[in-house]
Amino acid sequence: MLNLKLSHNPLIQYRPIRTSDLEVLEKIHGDLFPIRYESEFFQNVVNGRDIVSWGAVDRNRPNEQSDELIGFVTARTVLAKDSDIEEFLRYDSSRSEQTLIYILTLGVADSYRNLGIASSLIREVIKYASNIPTCRAVYLHVISYNNPAIYLYKKMSFQCVRRLSAFYFINGQHYDAYLFIYYVNGGRSPCSPFFQLEDLLERPLSKSAVANSWATIFPRELIKLIVAGAKSGFRMVAAKLWRKEDRKPSKWSKCKESGSLLPTKHNKRMPTEGALSQFV
């Protein structure tokens, strides 16, 4: 459907952000975000210094604008053991190489909203993370009043696992943030109801372990079928809970895997480089 703010049918394509995008990238960030980013951040983005990025362009714009950014996403690789979401990950802490992808900024020019550009940019990040064998999740923070972003991430199967009190400090005022996680490559929450059972399936069992495991009762293949069936049922229940959650926010803390929001105390933080990750 043609966006009423556009006078033409856009042809959206995606490519890495380049050094020639610097000026436009700075302008869009300035237009969209309520905080000022340092020039070093933009230099790191356009030169690919510890930051990966994707840009959206409209090839149906006039020739001099057909390669100009109209949307972007920036992200960084983080070691799982050094991240601030370690408690939400089920992973082997002895494997120091395990990583995460943290989305820094996400934005779409006003006249190009509601065309699925933000969703496509996020899918690029997820695809990138999924192709890294050591990566276990993509995560980000969203300011609490950004309802379009919250809706988008829920729709894309990100799990909202916590509300962080006074996470942002903008123009002299504190704002809460929501933490969203999308698990990849077998990553999952340690709160998963299948945590212990799947562990049983994934590791070789010693004689002593077998004596005290489900394997003494059920053949391993049967356990796999039980897990698969239970997962299917769990997803259906989770979907219903999400719909109910949208109608009436829960006041009670629940298992993080359920998708409910967990209020928690958090140290007050100034927005760091790229911290204000939003859909705008």
N, C-alpha and C positions, 0 to 999 in steps of 0.2 A: 504494500500500500504506500502511495506517495505521501511523504510528509508534507503537510500543508505549508510548512515554513520554507520548503524548497520549491523552486520553479522548474525543476527538471527531475527525471528519474535517475537516482544515484546508482553508480556502479561501484560498490565497495570492494576494495581489495586490501590485503594485509601484507605487511613487510616489516623487516627489522627497522628500528629507528637509526638514522644516520647522522653524521656530523652536520649535514646541511639542514637538518630539522631543528637545530638548536634554538633559533629565534622563535619559531612557531611554537615549539614545545614550551618554552618559557612563558610565552603569551597565554597559551591555553591554561597552564597551571595557574597563572595569575588571575585569569578570568573565573576559574572554577573553584579554587580552594581558598579558604579563609585564612591560610597561613602563607608566609613567604618562604620559599625554598632558596637555599644558598646556591650560588653559581656553581659550586663544586658538585652539587647533586646533578645538575643538568650536564655538566661536563662528563661525569661518570656514566650517565645514561647514554649519551650520544657516542661515547668512545668505548662503551661496553666494559667499563672497569668495575668488575664484580657485580654488575647489574645486567640482566637480560631484559629485552624490551621488544614490543611489537607495536607497530603503528597502523592505523586505518587511514586509507586515502580514498577519494572519490574520483575515479577515472573519467567521469562524465562532466566534471567541472571544466571551465575554460583551460586551455593548454597550460597557461602559466600557473594554474592552481591544481592541476590534475594529480600532482604528486605531493601536495601539501597536506600535512596531518589534519585529520578531523577527529581523531580518537587515538588513545594510547593506553598501554598498560606497562608498568615497570615492576620488576621483581628481583629478588636476591636469594641466593642459596645460603642456608644457615645450617650449621652442624646441629643435629638433634640434641646432643648432650649440652650444647651451649644456649639452647633456646629457652624462652620463658613459657613454653607450653609442654615441657617434658612430662608433667603429670597427666597430660591428656593422651599420651602415646603409649602404646604397648610395643616396646622394642627392646632389643638386647643391648643394654647399656655398655657391655664389654666391647661392642662393635663400634668403635669411635668414628667410623667412616659414614655412618648413617646420617642422612641429610633431610632437610625440609626446604620448601620454596615459600618465601614470604612475599606476598603481593604488597608493594610499596604504594603505588598510585595507579588509579584507573579513572579515565575521564573521556567524555564524548562531548564534542561541541554542541551547543544548545540546539541548533537547527537540524542536527542529525540524530537526535534522541528518538527512541521508540522504533528503531529500525533493526534491533537485534545486534548492534555493533558491540556493545559491552559484553553480551553473552559470548559472542564469537571470540573476543579478546581473552576472556577468561578460559574458554576452551583451549586456546593456544597455550596458555600457561599450564593447564591440566595435562595436555598432551606432552608438553615439554617435561613436566615432572614425572609423568608415567614412563617416559623413555630413559629415565635415570634409575638404574637398578637399586641404588642406595637410598633413593628418596622415599619417604614414608607418608608425606602429607603436604598439601598446600594450605596455608593459613593466612589470615588477615584480620585487621581490626576495622570496625565501622562505627562512626560516631552515632550515638543513640537516637538522634532525631532524623537520621537519613533513612526514612521509610522505604523509598524506592530501592536503595541498596540492600536493605534487609530482605525485602521481598525477592529481589533478584537472586541473592545467594541461597535463600531457602529453596527457590524454584530450581536452582542448579545443584541441589542435593548437598550443599555445605551444611554442616552441623553447627548450630549456635550453642556453644558449650558454656559460656560464662558472660556475665555482665561485669565490667570492670569500672568501679566507682572512681570518678574524677580522673580518668585516664588522660584526657586532653586538657590543656590549658591554653585557651585562645582569647586574645583581647581582654585579658584580665578575668576570664570566667572559666570555671571548670565544667567539663562535660564528660558523661559516662561513655563507654564504648562497649560494643559486643565483639566477642572473639568467635570467629567462624573457622572451621576446619573441614577440609576435604581430603579424605584418606586415599592413598594410592599404593600400588604394589604390595598389597597385603597389610598395610598399616591400619591400625584400628585403635579405638579407645580401650584402655585397660578395664573400663567398666562394662565391656561387652559381656553379655550373658553366655557367650560361647568361648570365653577366654580359656578356661581350664580344659574344656573338652577338645578344643582345637589344638591346644598344646599337646594333648595326648596323641593326636593324629600326626603331628608334625615332627615329633622326636622319637628316636628309637627308645624302647623301654627296656630297662634292666629287669632282672628276675624279681627283685624286690618291688619295683614299681608295678610290674604286671600283677603281682599278688594283691595290690591295693587299688587297681584301676578298673575302669569299666570293661577293659579288654578281657577280664576274667569272666564277664557275663555275656558280652556281645562281641561278635567278630568285628574287626576293625571296619570292614566295608559297610556293615550294618550301621555302625556309629556314624559314618560319613553320610549315609542316607538320612539318618535322624537329624543331623546337623543341618543338612540342606533343606529338609522340610521345615524345620524349626525356624531357619533364617527367613524363608518365604513368608511364614506366618508372622514373624516378628516385624518384617517390613510393612505388611498390611496394617498391623496394629499401630506401628510408628506413624504411618501416613494418616491414620484416623486421629491420632494424638496431635499431629501437626495442625490438622484442620481445626480441631477443637481448641488448640492453643491460640490459633489466629483469632478465634472469636472471643476468647476469654483468657487473658494472660494468667498463668499460674502463679500463686504466691508461695508455692512450696518448692524446695530444692529436691530434685530427683536425680536419678542416674544420668550422668552427662551424655550417655549414648541415646537417651530418649529425645533429645532435641530441645528440652526445656531450658530455661535461662536460670543460671545460678548466680544470685547476687553475692558479691564477695568484696572484702576490703582489698584495696590495692594502693600501692604508693602513688602519690600524685606525680605525674610526669609531664614535662614539657613535650610538645610534639617534636620527635626527632626526625632525622632525614627520611622523608617519605612515609612518615608514620600515619598520616591522615589518608588511609586507603579508603576510597569511596567510589560509588557509582554516581556520576553527576551528569 
